[in-house]
Amino acid sequence: MTNKTQVEQQSHPLNSWQTAEIQDRNERILKRPKTLEVKGLDKSFEHKGKTNKVLNKIDFTAYKREFICVVGPSGCGKSTLARLIAGLETQEAGHILVDGKHVTEPGPDRGMVFQSYSLFPWMSVKHNVMFGLTQSGMSRNSAESEAFQWIDLVGLTPFLDAYPHQLSGGMKQRVAIIRALANQPKILLMDEPFAALDPQNRLKMQQYLLEIWQNIDITVFFITHDLDEAIYLADRILVLDANPGQVREVLNVPLPRPRAEDTLLSPAFMATKDYLETLVHPPQPELDFEEKLSMVRLVSVNAQVPDIF
């Protein structure tokens, strides 16, 4: 007997773009070990004596070396979800597990990159990358050797001894990413890390990130408000509703890997974006005539432009 979920999957509007190759890749991802499990997660905040529920019964799983993006309207709790997984905040109900172990506080199994360039301004590129390594007990020589490899990976060897104020925005985020990765976490949490970059540098950073991800053993959990970015990067997209934040859908991205700039212009990409738009920004019903805001005339209808200005 076919259940409701199977029927919905069979009739999904993006099914025509799910080639056998893409379906096979998705099935193989779901057979990998579970890196992150979120079960029945609730989170509320108190504001002016009122309780505002931000997240409601969040359930999802991320698998080893999967790239998951999270999208949703403002107020859906995307950043709060990332902070809960990082152990920077605590939930009221539910569980978060990384490799089967409950998350109760920050730990080296999770690295985080924020939108702001969270580098130590008094440290050079090399010492920023070395910081976490030496704090975890690695000798200075070993930490330096490890830092050199990461810095070379993102093409910043010429800026080894530069300070954050001497770097561009994209360079700062490259350093922030490799600093988070140097401790070899299981999960890299990224909260809108490229939002402050111009479109050209954002695309470059997305390509850098994909190259890094494809070459190391890491699961990426990436928060973004940019639907193009989510589709370009992700294996699956977690779509959240708002007020309170809850899972609307977990979407398999119908695009093959590796991905390049021309992926952004493909029919499958455009179809996926159109579908995501209907989930994240559904069309609003038009107001009745009586409900429309009345227009206020600021100048006389007979006034000439020179008279106004």
Contacts in CASP RR format, 6 or more apart in sequence:
PFRMAT RR
TARGET T0000
AUTHOR 0000-0000-0000
METHOD contacts of the structure
MODEL  1
MTNKTQVEQQSHPLNSWQTAEIQDRNERILKRPKTLEVKGLDKSFEHKGK
TNKVLNKIDFTAYKREFICVVGPSGCGKSTLARLIAGLETQEAGHILVDG
KHVTEPGPDRGMVFQSYSLFPWMSVKHNVMFGLTQSGMSRNSAESEAFQW
IDLVGLTPFLDAYPHQLSGGMKQRVAIIRALANQPKILLMDEPFAALDPQ
NRLKMQQYLLEIWQNIDITVFFITHDLDEAIYLADRILVLDANPGQVREV
LNVPLPRPRAEDTLLSPAFMATKDYLETLVHPPQPELDFEEKLSMVRLVS
VNAQVPDIF
9 15 0 8 1.000
13 271 0 8 1.000
13 275 0 8 1.000
14 251 0 8 1.000
14 252 0 8 1.000
14 254 0 8 1.000
14 271 0 8 1.000
14 272 0 8 1.000
14 275 0 8 1.000
17 254 0 8 1.000
17 267 0 8 1.000
17 268 0 8 1.000
17 271 0 8 1.000
17 272 0 8 1.000
18 26 0 8 1.000
18 252 0 8 1.000
18 254 0 8 1.000
19 254 0 8 1.000
19 256 0 8 1.000
21 256 0 8 1.000
22 252 0 8 1.000
22 254 0 8 1.000
22 255 0 8 1.000
22 256 0 8 1.000
25 235 0 8 1.000
25 256 0 8 1.000
25 257 0 8 1.000
26 235 0 8 1.000
26 236 0 8 1.000
26 252 0 8 1.000
29 63 0 8 1.000
29 66 0 8 1.000
29 235 0 8 1.000
29 236 0 8 1.000
30 63 0 8 1.000
32 63 0 8 1.000
32 64 0 8 1.000
32 65 0 8 1.000
32 66 0 8 1.000
33 63 0 8 1.000
33 64 0 8 1.000
33 99 0 8 1.000
34 61 0 8 1.000
34 62 0 8 1.000
34 63 0 8 1.000
34 64 0 8 1.000
34 97 0 8 1.000
34 100 0 8 1.000
35 62 0 8 1.000
35 63 0 8 1.000
35 64 0 8 1.000
35 66 0 8 1.000
35 98 0 8 1.000
35 99 0 8 1.000
35 186 0 8 1.000
35 187 0 8 1.000
35 219 0 8 1.000
36 61 0 8 1.000
36 62 0 8 1.000
36 85 0 8 1.000
36 96 0 8 1.000
36 97 0 8 1.000
36 98 0 8 1.000
36 187 0 8 1.000
36 219 0 8 1.000
36 221 0 8 1.000
37 61 0 8 1.000
37 95 0 8 1.000
37 96 0 8 1.000
37 97 0 8 1.000
37 100 0 8 1.000
38 58 0 8 1.000
38 59 0 8 1.000
38 60 0 8 1.000
38 61 0 8 1.000
38 81 0 8 1.000
38 85 0 8 1.000
38 95 0 8 1.000
38 96 0 8 1.000
39 59 0 8 1.000
39 94 0 8 1.000
39 95 0 8 1.000
39 96 0 8 1.000
39 97 0 8 1.000
40 57 0 8 1.000
40 58 0 8 1.000
40 59 0 8 1.000
40 93 0 8 1.000
40 94 0 8 1.000
40 95 0 8 1.000
41 55 0 8 1.000
41 57 0 8 1.000
41 58 0 8 1.000
41 59 0 8 1.000
41 81 0 8 1.000
41 84 0 8 1.000
41 91 0 8 1.000
41 93 0 8 1.000
41 94 0 8 1.000
41 95 0 8 1.000
41 96 0 8 1.000
42 53 0 8 1.000
42 55 0 8 1.000
42 56 0 8 1.000
42 57 0 8 1.000
42 58 0 8 1.000
42 91 0 8 1.000
42 92 0 8 1.000
42 93 0 8 1.000
42 94 0 8 1.000
43 53 0 8 1.000
43 54 0 8 1.000
43 55 0 8 1.000
43 77 0 8 1.000
43 80 0 8 1.000
43 84 0 8 1.000
43 89 0 8 1.000
43 91 0 8 1.000
43 92 0 8 1.000
44 51 0 8 1.000
44 52 0 8 1.000
44 53 0 8 1.000
44 54 0 8 1.000
44 92 0 8 1.000
45 51 0 8 1.000
45 52 0 8 1.000
45 54 0 8 1.000
46 52 0 8 1.000
53 244 0 8 1.000
53 245 0 8 1.000
54 75 0 8 1.000
54 77 0 8 1.000
54 80 0 8 1.000
54 244 0 8 1.000
54 245 0 8 1.000
55 77 0 8 1.000
55 80 0 8 1.000
55 81 0 8 1.000
55 84 0 8 1.000
55 91 0 8 1.000
55 244 0 8 1.000
55 245 0 8 1.000
55 246 0 8 1.000
56 244 0 8 1.000
56 245 0 8 1.000
56 246 0 8 1.000
57 246 0 8 1.000
58 81 0 8 1.000
58 245 0 8 1.000
58 246 0 8 1.000
58 247 0 8 1.000
59 247 0 8 1.000
60 238 0 8 1.000
60 247 0 8 1.000
60 250 0 8 1.000
62 68 0 8 1.000
62 187 0 8 1.000
62 219 0 8 1.000
62 221 0 8 1.000
63 219 0 8 1.000
64 217 0 8 1.000
64 219 0 8 1.000
65 213 0 8 1.000
65 217 0 8 1.000
65 218 0 8 1.000
65 219 0 8 1.000
66 219 0 8 1.000
66 220 0 8 1.000
66 235 0 8 1.000
66 236 0 8 1.000
67 213 0 8 1.000
67 219 0 8 1.000
67 220 0 8 1.000
67 222 0 8 1.000
67 233 0 8 1.000
67 234 0 8 1.000
67 235 0 8 1.000
68 219 0 8 1.000
68 220 0 8 1.000
68 221 0 8 1.000
68 222 0 8 1.000
68 234 0 8 1.000
68 235 0 8 1.000
68 236 0 8 1.000
68 237 0 8 1.000
68 238 0 8 1.000
69 222 0 8 1.000
69 223 0 8 1.000
69 224 0 8 1.000
69 229 0 8 1.000
69 230 0 8 1.000
69 233 0 8 1.000
69 234 0 8 1.000
69 236 0 8 1.000
69 237 0 8 1.000
69 238 0 8 1.000
70 78 0 8 1.000
70 81 0 8 1.000
70 82 0 8 1.000
70 221 0 8 1.000
70 222 0 8 1.000
70 223 0 8 1.000
70 224 0 8 1.000
70 230 0 8 1.000
70 237 0 8 1.000
70 238 0 8 1.000
70 240 0 8 1.000
71 78 0 8 1.000
71 224 0 8 1.000
71 225 0 8 1.000
71 227 0 8 1.000
71 230 0 8 1.000
71 237 0 8 1.000
71 238 0 8 1.000
71 239 0 8 1.000
71 240 0 8 1.000
71 276 0 8 1.000
71 280 0 8 1.000
72 78 0 8 1.000
72 225 0 8 1.000
72 239 0 8 1.000
72 240 0 8 1.000
72 241 0 8 1.000
72 242 0 8 1.000
72 248 0 8 1.000
72 279 0 8 1.000
72 280 0 8 1.000
73 241 0 8 1.000
73 242 0 8 1.000
73 280 0 8 1.000
73 281 0 8 1.000
74 225 0 8 1.000
74 242 0 8 1.000
75 242 0 8 1.000
75 243 0 8 1.000
75 245 0 8 1.000
76 240 0 8 1.000
76 241 0 8 1.000
76 242 0 8 1.000
76 243 0 8 1.000
76 245 0 8 1.000
77 240 0 8 1.000
77 242 0 8 1.000
77 245 0 8 1.000
78 191 0 8 1.000
78 223 0 8 1.000
78 225 0 8 1.000
78 240 0 8 1.000
79 191 0 8 1.000
79 192 0 8 1.000
79 223 0 8 1.000
80 89 0 8 1.000
81 223 0 8 1.000
81 240 0 8 1.000
82 112 0 8 1.000
82 189 0 8 1.000
82 190 0 8 1.000
82 191 0 8 1.000
82 221 0 8 1.000
82 223 0 8 1.000
83 89 0 8 1.000
83 191 0 8 1.000
84 90 0 8 1.000
84 91 0 8 1.000
84 96 0 8 1.000
84 103 0 8 1.000
85 96 0 8 1.000
85 98 0 8 1.000
85 103 0 8 1.000
85 110 0 8 1.000
85 187 0 8 1.000
85 189 0 8 1.000
85 221 0 8 1.000
86 106 0 8 1.000
86 110 0 8 1.000
86 111 0 8 1.000
86 112 0 8 1.000
86 189 0 8 1.000
87 96 0 8 1.000
87 103 0 8 1.000
87 104 0 8 1.000
87 105 0 8 1.000
87 106 0 8 1.000
87 107 0 8 1.000
87 110 0 8 1.000
88 106 0 8 1.000
88 112 0 8 1.000
90 104 0 8 1.000
95 102 0 8 1.000
96 102 0 8 1.000
96 103 0 8 1.000
97 103 0 8 1.000
98 109 0 8 1.000
98 110 0 8 1.000
98 186 0 8 1.000
98 187 0 8 1.000
99 109 0 8 1.000
99 186 0 8 1.000
101 109 0 8 1.000
103 110 0 8 1.000
108 136 0 8 1.000
108 183 0 8 1.000
108 185 0 8 1.000
109 185 0 8 1.000
109 186 0 8 1.000
109 187 0 8 1.000
110 185 0 8 1.000
110 186 0 8 1.000
110 187 0 8 1.000
110 189 0 8 1.000
111 180 0 8 1.000
111 181 0 8 1.000
111 183 0 8 1.000
111 185 0 8 1.000
111 187 0 8 1.000
111 188 0 8 1.000
111 189 0 8 1.000
112 180 0 8 1.000
112 188 0 8 1.000
112 189 0 8 1.000
112 190 0 8 1.000
112 191 0 8 1.000
113 173 0 8 1.000
113 176 0 8 1.000
113 177 0 8 1.000
113 180 0 8 1.000
113 188 0 8 1.000
113 189 0 8 1.000
113 190 0 8 1.000
113 191 0 8 1.000
113 193 0 8 1.000
114 176 0 8 1.000
114 191 0 8 1.000
114 193 0 8 1.000
115 191 0 8 1.000
115 192 0 8 1.000
115 193 0 8 1.000
115 195 0 8 1.000
115 196 0 8 1.000
116 196 0 8 1.000
117 164 0 8 1.000
117 169 0 8 1.000
117 172 0 8 1.000
117 173 0 8 1.000
117 176 0 8 1.000
118 176 0 8 1.000
119 128 0 8 1.000
119 164 0 8 1.000
119 172 0 8 1.000
119 175 0 8 1.000
119 176 0 8 1.000
119 179 0 8 1.000
120 127 0 8 1.000
120 128 0 8 1.000
120 131 0 8 1.000
120 164 0 8 1.000
121 163 0 8 1.000
121 164 0 8 1.000
121 165 0 8 1.000
122 163 0 8 1.000
123 131 0 8 1.000
123 163 0 8 1.000
123 164 0 8 1.000
124 160 0 8 1.000
124 161 0 8 1.000
124 162 0 8 1.000
124 163 0 8 1.000
125 151 0 8 1.000
125 156 0 8 1.000
125 159 0 8 1.000
125 160 0 8 1.000
125 161 0 8 1.000
125 162 0 8 1.000
125 163 0 8 1.000
125 167 0 8 1.000
125 175 0 8 1.000
126 144 0 8 1.000
126 147 0 8 1.000
126 148 0 8 1.000
126 151 0 8 1.000
126 160 0 8 1.000
126 161 0 8 1.000
128 164 0 8 1.000
128 175 0 8 1.000
128 179 0 8 1.000
129 147 0 8 1.000
129 150 0 8 1.000
129 151 0 8 1.000
129 175 0 8 1.000
129 178 0 8 1.000
129 179 0 8 1.000
129 182 0 8 1.000
130 140 0 8 1.000
130 143 0 8 1.000
130 144 0 8 1.000
130 146 0 8 1.000
130 147 0 8 1.000
130 182 0 8 1.000
131 179 0 8 1.000
132 143 0 8 1.000
132 179 0 8 1.000
132 182 0 8 1.000
132 183 0 8 1.000
133 142 0 8 1.000
133 143 0 8 1.000
133 146 0 8 1.000
133 147 0 8 1.000
133 182 0 8 1.000
133 183 0 8 1.000
134 140 0 8 1.000
134 143 0 8 1.000
136 183 0 8 1.000
138 146 0 8 1.000
146 182 0 8 1.000
147 182 0 8 1.000
148 157 0 8 1.000
148 160 0 8 1.000
150 178 0 8 1.000
150 181 0 8 1.000
150 182 0 8 1.000
151 157 0 8 1.000
151 160 0 8 1.000
151 175 0 8 1.000
151 178 0 8 1.000
153 178 0 8 1.000
153 212 0 8 1.000
153 215 0 8 1.000
154 174 0 8 1.000
154 175 0 8 1.000
154 177 0 8 1.000
154 178 0 8 1.000
154 208 0 8 1.000
154 212 0 8 1.000
155 174 0 8 1.000
156 171 0 8 1.000
156 174 0 8 1.000
156 175 0 8 1.000
159 166 0 8 1.000
159 167 0 8 1.000
159 171 0 8 1.000
164 172 0 8 1.000
164 175 0 8 1.000
167 175 0 8 1.000
168 201 0 8 1.000
169 196 0 8 1.000
169 197 0 8 1.000
169 201 0 8 1.000
170 197 0 8 1.000
170 201 0 8 1.000
170 204 0 8 1.000
170 205 0 8 1.000
173 193 0 8 1.000
173 194 0 8 1.000
173 197 0 8 1.000
173 205 0 8 1.000
174 205 0 8 1.000
174 208 0 8 1.000
176 193 0 8 1.000
177 188 0 8 1.000
177 190 0 8 1.000
177 193 0 8 1.000
177 208 0 8 1.000
177 209 0 8 1.000
177 212 0 8 1.000
178 212 0 8 1.000
180 188 0 8 1.000
181 188 0 8 1.000
181 212 0 8 1.000
181 216 0 8 1.000
181 218 0 8 1.000
185 218 0 8 1.000
186 218 0 8 1.000
186 219 0 8 1.000
187 218 0 8 1.000
187 219 0 8 1.000
187 220 0 8 1.000
187 221 0 8 1.000
188 218 0 8 1.000
188 219 0 8 1.000
188 220 0 8 1.000
188 221 0 8 1.000
189 221 0 8 1.000
189 223 0 8 1.000
190 220 0 8 1.000
190 221 0 8 1.000
190 222 0 8 1.000
190 223 0 8 1.000
191 223 0 8 1.000
192 223 0 8 1.000
192 224 0 8 1.000
192 225 0 8 1.000
193 205 0 8 1.000
193 222 0 8 1.000
194 201 0 8 1.000
194 202 0 8 1.000
194 205 0 8 1.000
194 206 0 8 1.000
194 224 0 8 1.000
194 229 0 8 1.000
195 224 0 8 1.000
195 225 0 8 1.000
195 226 0 8 1.000
197 205 0 8 1.000
202 229 0 8 1.000
203 261 0 8 1.000
206 229 0 8 1.000
206 232 0 8 1.000
206 233 0 8 1.000
209 220 0 8 1.000
209 233 0 8 1.000
210 233 0 8 1.000
210 258 0 8 1.000
210 259 0 8 1.000
213 220 0 8 1.000
214 258 0 8 1.000
220 233 0 8 1.000
222 230 0 8 1.000
222 233 0 8 1.000
222 234 0 8 1.000
224 230 0 8 1.000
227 273 0 8 1.000
227 276 0 8 1.000
227 277 0 8 1.000
227 280 0 8 1.000
228 264 0 8 1.000
228 273 0 8 1.000
230 237 0 8 1.000
230 276 0 8 1.000
231 237 0 8 1.000
231 253 0 8 1.000
231 255 0 8 1.000
231 269 0 8 1.000
231 272 0 8 1.000
231 273 0 8 1.000
231 276 0 8 1.000
232 259 0 8 1.000
232 263 0 8 1.000
232 264 0 8 1.000
232 269 0 8 1.000
234 253 0 8 1.000
235 252 0 8 1.000
235 253 0 8 1.000
236 250 0 8 1.000
236 251 0 8 1.000
236 252 0 8 1.000
236 253 0 8 1.000
237 250 0 8 1.000
237 251 0 8 1.000
237 253 0 8 1.000
237 276 0 8 1.000
238 247 0 8 1.000
238 250 0 8 1.000
239 247 0 8 1.000
239 248 0 8 1.000
239 249 0 8 1.000
239 250 0 8 1.000
239 251 0 8 1.000
239 276 0 8 1.000
239 279 0 8 1.000
239 280 0 8 1.000
240 246 0 8 1.000
240 247 0 8 1.000
240 248 0 8 1.000
241 247 0 8 1.000
241 248 0 8 1.000
248 279 0 8 1.000
249 279 0 8 1.000
251 272 0 8 1.000
251 275 0 8 1.000
251 276 0 8 1.000
253 272 0 8 1.000
254 268 0 8 1.000
254 271 0 8 1.000
254 272 0 8 1.000
255 263 0 8 1.000
255 266 0 8 1.000
255 268 0 8 1.000
255 269 0 8 1.000
255 272 0 8 1.000
263 269 0 8 1.000
299 308 0 8 1.000
END
